[in-house]
Amino acid sequence: MKVDGKHFRTIWLEADGATVGIIDQTQLPHRFVTIALASLDDAARAIATMQVRGAPLIGATAAYGVALALKADASDEAIERAYASLIATRPTAINLKWALDEMTAAVRNRPRDDRLAAAYRRAAEICDEDVAINQAIGRHGLPLIAAIAAKKKAGERVNVLTHCNAGWLATVDVGTATAPIYAAHDQGVPLHVWVDETRPRNQGASLTAWELGQHGVPHTVIADNTGGHLMQHALVDMVLVGTDRVTANGDVCNKIGTYLKALAARDNGVPFYVGLPSPTIDFSISDGITEIPIEQRAAEEVATIAGKTADGRIETVRVVPDGSGVANYGFDVTPARLVSGLITERGVLTATREALGRAFPERAAAPPKKISPEAAE
């Protein structure tokens, strides 16, 4: 995608061929800042502090984190330390474990002198694969938007509601939930996106709105609780969200508040779709509500908010009374029964074990080991 007319990915190798560049997403939307990751600790910190975020990008960053670790030490012990350090950064997104398993498989049985090059090569492949997957999601999701547009009167727009950020900032490029939106926009389909602000971190208001604006997609930022009202008044044609983990049965784990959008969509007959890259499927679990570890983040994300003052300063202010307790659950689970379809790189699937297994037999046959909440902490 483009920033001020210049193409960017969210992660790249710098000119030295070893240091990893990223966009510091904690600075958006008011500042566009890139930073360099030179070590395993840098990569782990970037994931934990959400300088990079979104399940696919977390996986890609972890992959390069392993390469950075091997640059300092190519031993078996270093691989194990890198895995342990990175897996502990974000417990909910399954792409993290998938990428670490891919990296371990790529380097483990090689001579030490070959490991570094193999690590950088596999990390680059993971990034390129993510882009290709997201482009395919866009191709498969485009007909869903086009079909709605075909039923509209001349000049009427397709209204899409999204939650959090599942755009190119959450991936290496293109995005998951936004991939069909960008594909439709680029083909001239008239559309408009309702962008949930997505408290507490405002990743819809600060990230999705920013990237849609950069691409010229018409959009409107709304408070999180506005979606149901819009659906009741026929102002939403479809809901399109991303996901951090999908179970073998099709339950969808996404940013907190997604479940409420799915309930409102079902009550109002609005289709609810999920942009789903296959590395996000966790075939080792079936019940998302009981088996997916839900990240609980710092209270300050709820108690404070950052913004730009009239004179251009970026300030953080407290919005919760001193002494009030704060709970900050990062994700919730939408049961498969509320999902109209999973838009994957291999087509639009029903949210069932059978459909996922048929589409991705190579992954369903050898599911990854479970990550227990205790092991992830």
Backbone hydrogen bonds in HBPLUS format (Angstrom, degrees):
<---DONOR---> <-ACCEPTOR-->    atom                        ^
c    i                          cat <-CA-CA->   ^        H-A-AA   ^      H-
h    n   atom  resd res      DA  || num        DHA   H-A  angle D-A-AA Bond
n    s   type  num  typ     dist DA aas  dist angle  dist       angle   num
A0008-PHE N   A0001-MET O   2.79 MM   7  5.78 161.5  1.82 166.3 168.5     1
A0003-VAL N   A0006-LYS O   2.77 MM   3  5.21 157.5  1.82 143.9 147.3     2
A0006-LYS N   A0003-VAL O   3.02 MM   3  5.21 169.2  2.04 114.2 116.8     3
A0010-THR N   A0172-VAL O   3.15 MM 162  5.19 158.3  2.20 134.8 140.7     4
A0012-TRP N   A0021-GLY O   3.01 MM   9  5.15 149.0  2.10 143.5 147.6     5
A0021-GLY N   A0012-TRP O   2.69 MM   9  5.15 160.9  1.73 151.7 157.4     6
A0014-GLU N   A0019-THR O   2.85 MM   5  5.48 175.1  1.86 155.0 156.1     7
A0017-GLY N   A0014-GLU O   2.94 MM   3  5.70 166.7  1.96 126.7 130.3     8
A0020-VAL N   A0037-LEU O   3.02 MM  17  5.00 171.2  2.03 150.4 149.5     9
A0037-LEU N   A0020-VAL O   2.66 MM  17  5.00 160.1  1.70 152.9 160.1    10
A0022-ILE N   A0035-ILE O   2.98 MM  13  5.60 156.7  2.03 160.3 166.2    11
A0035-ILE N   A0022-ILE O   2.95 MM  13  5.60 153.9  2.02 150.7 159.3    12
A0024-ASP N   A0033-VAL O   2.82 MM   9  5.60 167.0  1.84 155.3 159.8    13
A0027-GLN N   A0024-ASP O   3.15 MM   3  5.90 165.3  2.17 118.7 123.3    14
A0025-GLN N   A0051-GLN O   2.96 MM  26  4.88 168.7  1.98 133.2 131.2    15
A0028-LEU N   A0025-GLN O   3.36 MM   3  5.32 149.0  2.46  97.4 105.5    16
A0031-ARG N   A0027-GLN O   3.07 MM   4  5.30 146.0  2.19 135.7 140.6    17
A0043-ALA N   A0039-SER O   3.13 MM   4  6.49 157.8  2.18 149.4 154.5    18
A0044-ALA N   A0040-LEU O   2.93 MM   4  6.19 167.0  1.94 160.7 163.9    19
A0045-ARG N   A0041-ASP O   2.92 MM   4  5.99 159.3  1.96 147.0 152.9    20
A0046-ALA N   A0042-ASP O   2.95 MM   4  6.12 155.0  2.01 146.3 153.2    21
A0047-ILE N   A0043-ALA O   3.14 MM   4  6.41 153.0  2.21 148.6 154.6    22
A0048-ALA N   A0044-ALA O   2.96 MM   4  6.14 169.9  1.97 152.7 155.9    23
A0049-THR N   A0045-ARG O   2.91 MM   4  5.89 159.5  1.95 152.1 156.6    24
A0051-GLN N   A0046-ALA O   2.93 MM   5  4.90 135.8  2.13 144.6 154.0    25
A0052-VAL N   A0046-ALA O   3.22 MM   6  5.86 156.4  2.28 134.3 131.2    26
A0050-MET N   A0047-ILE O   3.24 MM   3  5.13 155.2  2.31 100.0 107.3    27
A0058-ILE N   A0054-GLY O   2.85 MM   4  5.97 157.8  1.90 164.7 172.0    28
A0059-GLY N   A0055-ALA O   3.10 MM   4  6.33 160.3  2.14 151.9 156.2    29
A0060-ALA N   A0056-PRO O   3.02 MM   4  6.34 157.9  2.07 146.9 152.8    30
A0057-LEU N   A0170-ALA O   3.15 MM 113  5.64 150.8  2.24 140.6 132.8    31
A0061-THR N   A0057-LEU O   2.88 MM   4  6.02 160.1  1.92 150.8 155.9    32
A0062-ALA N   A0058-ILE O   2.92 MM   4  6.11 156.8  1.98 148.9 155.4    33
A0063-ALA N   A0059-GLY O   2.96 MM   4  6.21 150.4  2.05 145.6 153.8    34
A0064-TYR N   A0060-ALA O   3.15 MM   4  6.50 160.1  2.19 147.5 151.2    35
A0065-GLY N   A0061-THR O   2.80 MM   4  6.02 137.6  1.98 139.3 153.0    36
A0066-VAL N   A0062-ALA O   3.01 MM   4  6.38 145.2  2.13 149.4 155.7    37
A0067-ALA N   A0063-ALA O   3.30 MM   4  6.71 157.2  2.36 142.7 148.4    38
A0068-LEU N   A0064-TYR O   2.86 MM   4  6.16 157.4  1.91 150.7 156.7    39
A0069-ALA N   A0065-GLY O   2.96 MM   4  6.19 147.7  2.07 141.6 150.5    40
A0070-LEU N   A0066-VAL O   2.97 MM   4  6.29 155.3  2.04 151.7 157.7    41
A0071-LYS N   A0067-ALA O   3.01 MM   4  6.28 133.0  2.24 141.8 154.7    42
A0072-ALA N   A0069-ALA O   3.12 MM   3  5.53 138.3  2.30 104.1 114.3    43
A0073-ASP N   A0069-ALA O   3.05 MM   4  6.33 147.8  2.16 141.4 151.4    44
A0079-ILE N   A0075-SER O   3.18 MM   4  6.58 150.7  2.27 144.9 152.2    45
A0080-GLU N   A0076-ASP O   3.08 MM   4  6.42 161.1  2.11 151.3 155.8    46
A0081-ARG N   A0077-GLU O   2.91 MM   4  6.16 155.0  1.97 146.2 153.4    47
A0082-ALA N   A0078-ALA O   2.89 MM   4  6.05 159.9  1.93 147.5 152.9    48
A0083-TYR N   A0079-ILE O   2.96 MM   4  6.19 163.2  1.99 151.3 155.8    49
A0084-ALA N   A0080-GLU O   3.00 MM   4  6.18 169.0  2.01 150.5 153.3    50
A0085-SER N   A0081-ARG O   2.91 MM   4  6.04 161.5  1.95 150.7 156.0    51
A0086-LEU N   A0082-ALA O   2.98 MM   4  6.08 168.5  1.99 154.7 157.5    52
A0087-ILE N   A0083-TYR O   2.91 MM   4  5.91 165.6  1.93 156.0 160.3    53
A0089-THR N   A0086-LEU O   3.11 MM   3  5.48 165.8  2.13 114.0 118.5    54
A0096-LEU N   A0093-ALA O   3.41 MM   3  6.04 153.0  2.49 110.8 116.3    55
A0094-ILE N   A0244-ASP O   3.22 MM 150  6.61 150.8  2.31 156.5 160.2    56
A0098-TRP N   A0094-ILE O   3.08 MM   4  6.36 167.3  2.09 156.2 160.3    57
A0099-ALA N   A0095-ASN O   2.87 MM   4  5.97 165.1  1.90 150.4 153.3    58
A0100-LEU N   A0096-LEU O   3.08 MM   4  6.30 161.0  2.12 148.4 153.8    59
A0101-ASP N   A0097-LYS O   2.86 MM   4  6.04 157.4  1.91 153.9 159.8    60
A0102-GLU N   A0098-TRP O   2.96 MM   4  6.21 154.1  2.03 146.7 154.2    61
A0103-MET N   A0099-ALA O   2.91 MM   4  6.17 157.7  1.96 150.2 155.9    62
A0104-THR N   A0100-LEU O   2.93 MM   4  6.09 160.7  1.96 147.2 152.6    63
A0105-ALA N   A0101-ASP O   3.00 MM   4  6.15 161.4  2.04 147.3 152.0    64
A0106-ALA N   A0102-GLU O   3.07 MM   4  6.23 141.8  2.22 139.4 149.8    65
A0107-VAL N   A0103-MET O   3.22 MM   4  6.44 135.5  2.43 145.6 155.3    66
A0107-VAL N   A0104-THR O   3.31 MM   3  5.48 138.1  2.50  99.3 109.6    67
A0108-ARG N   A0104-THR O   2.89 MM   4  5.50 157.4  1.94 156.2 160.5    68
A0110-ARG N   A0107-VAL O   3.22 MM   3  5.52 166.9  2.24 120.2 121.3    69
A0114-ASP N   A0111-PRO O   2.90 MM   3  5.46 149.8  1.99 117.4 126.6    70
A0115-ARG N   A0112-ARG O   3.26 MM   3  5.25 150.6  2.35 100.3 108.6    71
A0118-ALA N   A0114-ASP O   3.19 MM   4  6.32 160.3  2.23 151.1 157.2    72
A0119-ALA N   A0115-ARG O   2.83 MM   4  6.00 150.9  1.92 150.2 158.1    73
A0120-TYR N   A0116-LEU O   3.05 MM   4  6.36 167.3  2.06 159.1 160.6    74
A0121-ARG N   A0117-ALA O   2.96 MM   4  6.08 155.0  2.02 145.2 152.9    75
A0122-ARG N   A0118-ALA O   2.93 MM   4  6.11 163.0  1.96 148.3 152.2    76
A0123-ALA N   A0119-ALA O   2.95 MM   4  6.11 160.9  1.98 151.6 157.3    77
A0124-ALA N   A0120-TYR O   3.04 MM   4  6.17 158.2  2.08 143.7 149.2    78
A0125-GLU N   A0121-ARG O   3.02 MM   4  6.28 150.9  2.10 143.5 151.9    79
A0126-ILE N   A0122-ARG O   2.91 MM   4  6.17 156.0  1.97 151.1 156.8    80
A0127-CYS N   A0123-ALA O   3.12 MM   4  6.43 154.6  2.19 146.2 152.4    81
A0128-ASP N   A0124-ALA O   2.98 MM   4  6.29 164.0  2.00 151.5 155.5    82
A0129-GLU N   A0125-GLU O   2.77 MM   4  5.91 160.5  1.81 155.3 161.2    83
A0130-ASP N   A0126-ILE O   3.02 MM   4  6.17 149.8  2.12 140.8 148.4    84
A0131-VAL N   A0127-CYS O   3.19 MM   4  6.56 156.0  2.25 148.9 154.2    85
A0132-ALA N   A0128-ASP O   3.07 MM   4  6.37 163.8  2.10 151.5 155.5    86
A0133-ILE N   A0129-GLU O   2.88 MM   4  6.08 159.7  1.92 152.0 157.7    87
A0134-ASN N   A0130-ASP O   2.96 MM   4  6.17 163.1  1.99 150.8 155.0    88
A0135-GLN N   A0131-VAL O   2.95 MM   4  6.19 154.7  2.02 150.6 157.7    89
A0136-ALA N   A0132-ALA O   3.06 MM   4  6.30 151.8  2.14 144.1 151.5    90
A0137-ILE N   A0133-ILE O   2.92 MM   4  6.29 150.4  2.01 148.2 157.1    91
A0138-GLY N   A0134-ASN O   3.01 MM   4  6.27 153.1  2.08 144.6 151.4    92
A0139-ARG N   A0135-GLN O   3.05 MM   4  6.41 150.5  2.14 142.9 150.6    93
A0140-HIS N   A0136-ALA O   2.96 MM   4  6.24 159.1  2.00 153.6 158.5    94
A0141-GLY N   A0137-ILE O   2.86 MM   4  5.93 146.7  1.97 147.1 156.4    95
A0142-LEU N   A0138-GLY O   2.98 MM   4  5.89 141.0  2.14 143.4 151.4    96
A0144-LEU N   A0141-GLY O   3.07 MM   3  5.49 133.8  2.29 110.3 122.4    97
A0145-ILE N   A0142-LEU O   3.08 MM   3  5.39 119.5  2.46 106.8 120.6    98
A0146-ALA N   A0142-LEU O   2.89 MM   4  6.11 166.2  1.91 159.1 163.8    99
A0147-ALA N   A0143-PRO O   2.85 MM   4  5.83 151.0  1.94 140.6 146.9   100
A0148-ILE N   A0144-LEU O   3.41 MM   4  6.64 152.4  2.50 136.1 142.0   101
A0149-ALA N   A0145-ILE O   2.96 MM   4  6.25 160.2  2.00 151.2 157.4   102
A0150-ALA N   A0146-ALA O   2.92 MM   4  6.13 144.8  2.04 145.2 154.1   103
A0151-LYS N   A0148-ILE O   3.12 MM   3  5.48 146.6  2.23 106.9 116.2   104
A0152-LYS N   A0149-ALA O   3.06 MM   3  5.19 158.1  2.11 106.7 113.7   105
A0156-GLU N   A0153-LYS O   3.00 MM   3  5.55 165.5  2.02 136.8 140.2   106
A0158-VAL N   A0190-PRO O   2.98 MM  32  6.35 161.2  2.01 134.2 136.4   107
A0192-HIS N   A0158-VAL O   2.82 MM  34  6.08 152.6  1.89 161.0 157.0   108
A0237-ASP N   A0159-ASN O   2.78 MM  78  5.22 158.9  1.83 141.6 149.0   109
A0160-VAL N   A0192-HIS O   2.87 MM  32  6.25 163.9  1.90 162.5 167.1   110
A0194-TRP N   A0160-VAL O   2.67 MM  34  6.01 160.0  1.71 154.5 161.8   111
A0161-LEU N   A0238-MET O   2.96 MM  77  6.40 161.1  2.00 154.3 160.6   112
A0240-LEU N   A0161-LEU O   2.91 MM  79  6.21 160.8  1.95 159.9 164.9   113
A0162-THR N   A0194-TRP O   3.03 MM  32  6.36 163.1  2.06 179.1 175.3   114
A0196-ASP N   A0162-THR O   3.20 MM  34  6.31 168.5  2.22 155.2 157.8   115
A0176-THR N   A0166-ALA O   3.00 MM  10  5.65 147.3  2.11 139.0 148.5   116
A0170-ALA N   A0167-GLY O   2.95 MM   3  5.46 152.0  2.03 113.5 121.8   117
A0171-THR N   A0168-TRP O   3.25 MM   3  5.10 158.1  2.30  98.9 105.4   118
A0175-GLY N   A0173-ASP O   2.86 MM   2  5.73 143.4  1.99 101.8  92.6   119
A0179-ALA N   A0176-THR O   3.19 MM   3  5.23 143.6  2.33  98.7 109.0   120
A0181-ILE N   A0178-THR O   2.97 MM   3  4.91 113.0  2.43  96.5 114.0   121
A0182-TYR N   A0178-THR O   2.81 MM   4  6.06 165.2  1.83 170.5 172.2   122
A0183-ALA N   A0179-ALA O   2.97 MM   4  6.12 159.0  2.01 148.2 154.7   123
A0184-ALA N   A0180-PRO O   2.88 MM   4  6.00 159.2  1.92 145.0 150.3   124
A0185-HIS N   A0181-ILE O   2.92 MM   4  6.08 167.5  1.93 153.0 156.9   125
A0186-ASP N   A0182-TYR O   2.88 MM   4  5.96 163.1  1.91 148.9 153.6   126
A0187-GLN N   A0183-ALA O   3.16 MM   4  6.32 131.0  2.41 135.5 147.3   127
A0187-GLN N   A0184-ALA O   3.11 MM   3  5.15 134.3  2.33  97.2 109.9   128
A0189-VAL N   A0184-ALA O   2.97 MM   5  5.22 157.0  2.02 154.3 147.6   129
A0188-GLY N   A0185-HIS O   3.02 MM   3  5.18 160.9  2.06 108.6 113.2   130
A0193-VAL N   A0218-PRO O   3.05 MM  25  6.43 154.3  2.12 134.7 141.8   131
A0220-THR N   A0193-VAL O   2.91 MM  27  6.37 149.4  2.01 163.6 166.6   132
A0195-VAL N   A0220-THR O   2.81 MM  25  5.87 175.3  1.82 152.3 153.9   133
A0222-ILE N   A0195-VAL O   2.86 MM  27  5.87 162.1  1.89 144.5 145.3   134
A0197-GLU N   A0222-ILE O   2.85 MM  25  5.88 137.8  2.03 170.3 176.1   135
A0204-GLY N   A0197-GLU O   3.20 MM   7  4.58 142.9  2.35 124.8 123.4   136
A0205-ALA N   A0197-GLU O   3.27 MM   8  4.32 165.3  2.29 111.3 109.2   137
A0202-ASN N   A0198-THR O   2.79 MM   4  4.72 126.1  2.08 128.6 135.0   138
A0206-SER N   A0202-ASN O   2.80 MM   4  5.83 161.8  1.83 153.5 159.4   139
A0207-LEU N   A0203-GLN O   3.16 MM   4  5.13 141.6  2.32 107.1 117.8   140
A0208-THR N   A0203-GLN O   3.16 MM   5  6.66 156.7  2.22 145.2 151.5   141
A0209-ALA N   A0204-GLY O   2.96 MM   5  6.21 159.1  2.00 174.1 175.6   142
A0211-GLU N   A0207-LEU O   2.92 MM   4  6.19 168.3  1.93 159.2 160.8   143
A0212-LEU N   A0208-THR O   2.92 MM   4  6.05 163.3  1.94 155.5 160.6   144
A0213-GLY N   A0209-ALA O   2.97 MM   4  6.02 155.7  2.03 143.0 150.0   145
A0214-GLN N   A0210-TRP O   2.96 MM   4  6.25 150.6  2.05 145.3 153.6   146
A0215-HIS N   A0211-GLU O   3.10 MM   4  6.33 141.8  2.25 140.8 150.0   147
A0215-HIS N   A0212-LEU O   3.17 MM   3  5.15 125.6  2.48  93.2 107.0   148
A0216-GLY N   A0212-LEU O   2.93 MM   4  6.08 110.7  2.42 136.5 154.4   149
A0217-VAL N   A0212-LEU O   2.91 MM   5  5.11 159.4  1.95 149.4 147.1   150
A0216-GLY N   A0213-GLY O   3.14 MM   3  4.95 150.0  2.24  95.8 104.9   151
A0226-THR N   A0223-ALA O   3.03 MM   3  5.55 161.9  2.06 127.8 127.8   152
A0230-LEU N   A0226-THR O   3.11 MM   4  6.42 161.5  2.15 157.8 163.5   153
A0231-MET N   A0227-GLY O   2.96 MM   4  6.23 156.0  2.02 152.6 159.3   154
A0232-GLN N   A0228-GLY O   2.97 MM   4  6.22 156.1  2.03 150.2 156.4   155
A0233-HIS N   A0229-HIS O   3.25 MM   4  6.51 136.3  2.45 142.2 152.9   156
A0233-HIS N   A0230-LEU O   3.21 MM   3  5.25 134.0  2.43  95.5 107.7   157
A0235-LEU N   A0230-LEU O   2.89 MM   5  5.05 164.4  1.91 154.8 151.9   158
A0234-ALA N   A0231-MET O   3.09 MM   3  5.07 157.9  2.14 114.1 112.0   159
A0239-VAL N   A0271-PRO O   2.90 MM  32  6.25 166.1  1.92 163.2 167.8   160
A0273-TYR N   A0239-VAL O   2.82 MM  34  6.02 176.2  1.82 157.9 156.6   161
A0241-VAL N   A0273-TYR O   3.10 MM  32  6.53 160.7  2.14 149.4 151.9   162
A0275-GLY N   A0241-VAL O   2.80 MM  34  6.17 162.5  1.83 164.2 168.3   163
A0244-ASP N   A0253-CYS O   2.84 MM   9  5.80 165.7  1.86 159.2 164.2   164
A0253-CYS N   A0245-ARG O   2.84 MM   8  5.24 162.8  1.87 169.5 173.7   165
A0246-VAL N   A0280-THR O   3.02 MM  34  6.16 152.4  2.09 147.2 147.4   166
A0282-ASP N   A0246-VAL O   2.75 MM  36  5.90 171.4  1.76 167.1 167.4   167
A0247-THR N   A0251-ASP O   3.00 MM   4  5.27 150.7  2.09 140.8 149.7   168
A0250-GLY N   A0247-THR O   2.97 MM   3  5.17 161.5  2.01 108.9 115.0   169
A0248-ALA N   A0285-ILE O   2.95 MM  37  6.07 165.6  1.97 167.0 164.7   170
A0252-VAL N   A0334-THR O   2.92 MM  82  5.07 173.0  1.92 150.9 151.4   171
A0334-THR N   A0252-VAL O   2.71 MM  82  5.07 168.5  1.72 154.5 154.9   172
A0254-ASN N   A0332-ASP O   3.08 MM  78  5.91 155.4  2.14 167.0 172.9   173
A0332-ASP N   A0254-ASN O   2.96 MM  78  5.91 156.9  2.01 168.3 175.9   174
A0258-THR N   A0255-LYS O   3.11 MM   3  6.05 153.0  2.18 151.8 155.6   175
A0256-ILE N   A0330-GLY O   3.02 MM  74  5.49 154.7  2.09 124.2 120.7   176
A0261-LYS N   A0257-GLY O   3.35 MM   4  6.71 148.2  2.46 143.1 151.3   177
A0261-LYS N   A0258-THR O   3.02 MM   3  5.15 120.8  2.39  99.0 114.0   178
A0262-ALA N   A0258-THR O   3.00 MM   4  6.38 152.8  2.07 152.2 160.3   179
A0263-LEU N   A0259-TYR O   2.98 MM   4  6.32 153.5  2.05 150.7 157.7   180
A0264-ALA N   A0260-LEU O   3.06 MM   4  6.27 162.6  2.09 145.7 150.1   181
A0265-ALA N   A0261-LYS O   2.86 MM   4  6.03 154.1  1.92 146.1 154.0   182
A0266-ARG N   A0262-ALA O   2.95 MM   4  6.15 162.2  1.98 148.9 153.0   183
A0267-ASP N   A0263-LEU O   3.04 MM   4  6.24 160.8  2.08 149.4 154.5   184
A0268-ASN N   A0264-ALA O   3.12 MM   4  6.25 134.1  2.34 139.9 150.9   185
A0268-ASN N   A0265-ALA O   3.18 MM   3  5.23 133.9  2.40  96.7 109.1   186
A0270-VAL N   A0265-ALA O   2.86 MM   5  4.66 161.3  1.90 142.2 141.9   187
A0269-GLY N   A0266-ARG O   3.38 MM   3  5.22 168.7  2.39 101.1 104.3   188
A0340-SER N   A0272-PHE O   2.76 MM  68  5.12 149.3  1.85 146.4 153.9   189
A0274-VAL N   A0341-GLY O   3.11 MM  67  6.54 151.7  2.20 155.1 163.6   190
A0343-ILE N   A0274-VAL O   2.74 MM  69  5.90 159.5  1.78 155.2 162.0   191
A0276-LEU N   A0343-ILE O   2.80 MM  67  5.63 175.9  1.80 147.4 148.8   192
A0280-THR N   A0277-PRO O   2.92 MM   3  5.77 163.3  1.95 130.0 135.6   193
A0281-ILE N   A0278-SER O   3.00 MM   3  5.49 170.5  2.01 121.8 124.9   194
A0285-ILE N   A0282-ASP O   3.45 MM   3  6.21 175.9  2.45 119.3 120.5   195
A0291-GLU N   A0287-ASP O   2.91 MM   4  5.76 148.8  2.01 156.0 165.6   196
A0292-ILE N   A0288-GLY O   3.26 MM   4  5.26 156.8  2.32 125.9 128.8   197
A0330-GLY N   A0295-GLU O   2.74 MM  35  5.34 172.8  1.74 169.9 167.7   198
A0297-ARG N   A0328-ASN O   2.90 MM  31  5.49 143.0  2.04 163.4 163.7   199
A0301-GLU N   A0298-ALA O   3.21 MM   3  5.91 155.1  2.28 115.1 120.8   200
A0302-VAL N   A0299-ALA O   2.96 MM   3  5.59 144.4  2.09 117.4 126.3   201
A0303-ALA N   A0299-ALA O   2.96 MM   4  6.15 165.0  1.98 151.7 156.7   202
A0304-THR N   A0300-GLU O   2.95 MM   4  5.50 145.6  2.07 138.6 141.6   203
A0319-VAL N   A0303-ALA O   2.76 MM  16  5.61 162.6  1.79 150.7 156.9   204
A0305-ILE N   A0317-VAL O   2.85 MM  12  5.57 150.5  1.94 156.1 166.1   205
A0317-VAL N   A0305-ILE O   2.90 MM  12  5.57 165.9  1.92 155.6 154.4   206
A0307-GLY N   A0315-GLU O   2.91 MM   8  5.64 153.3  1.98 155.7 163.9   207
A0315-GLU N   A0307-GLY O   2.89 MM   8  5.64 155.5  1.95 166.3 169.7   208
A0309-THR N   A0313-ARG O   2.72 MM   4  5.22 167.0  1.74 159.5 163.5   209
A0312-GLY N   A0309-THR O   2.94 MM   3  5.22 161.9  1.97 116.1 117.8   210
A0324-SER N   A0321-PRO O   3.18 MM   3  5.75 167.8  2.19 134.4 135.7   211
A0338-LEU N   A0335-PRO O   3.00 MM   3  5.85 164.9  2.02 126.4 130.7   212
A0339-VAL N   A0336-ALA O   3.01 MM   3  5.27 166.0  2.03 115.2 119.7   213
A0342-LEU N   A0349-LEU O   2.74 MM   7  5.01 162.8  1.77 148.2 154.4   214
A0349-LEU N   A0342-LEU O   2.80 MM   7  5.01 165.2  1.82 143.5 144.6   215
A0344-THR N   A0347-GLY O   2.96 MM   3  5.24 164.5  1.99 139.5 141.1   216
A0347-GLY N   A0344-THR O   3.29 MM   3  5.24 160.4  2.33 109.2 107.7   217
A0352-THR N   A0350-THR O   2.87 MM   2  5.64 132.4  2.10 107.6  93.0   218
A0356-LEU N   A0352-THR O   3.09 MM   4  6.28 168.6  2.10 153.3 156.7   219
A0357-GLY N   A0353-ARG O   2.84 MM   4  5.89 158.9  1.89 149.3 155.9   220
A0358-ARG N   A0354-GLU O   2.95 MM   4  6.12 156.7  2.01 148.3 154.0   221
A0359-ALA N   A0355-ALA O   3.06 MM   4  6.20 156.7  2.12 145.0 151.2   222
A0360-PHE N   A0356-LEU O   2.93 MM   4  6.01 150.3  2.02 147.4 155.2   223
A0363-ARG N   A0360-PHE O   3.16 MM   3  5.62 140.2  2.32 109.6 119.5   224
A0364-ALA N   A0360-PHE O   3.00 MM   4  6.23 161.6  2.04 156.4 162.4   225
A0365-ALA N   A0361-PRO O   3.04 MM   4  5.92 147.8  2.14 142.7 148.4   226
A0366-ALA N   A0363-ARG O   3.31 MM   3  5.43 139.6  2.48  99.1 109.2   227
A0375-ALA N   A0372-SER O   3.04 MM   3  5.18 116.8  2.45 100.6 115.7   228
A0376-ALA N   A0372-SER O   3.04 MM   4  6.27 144.0  2.18 152.0 162.6   229
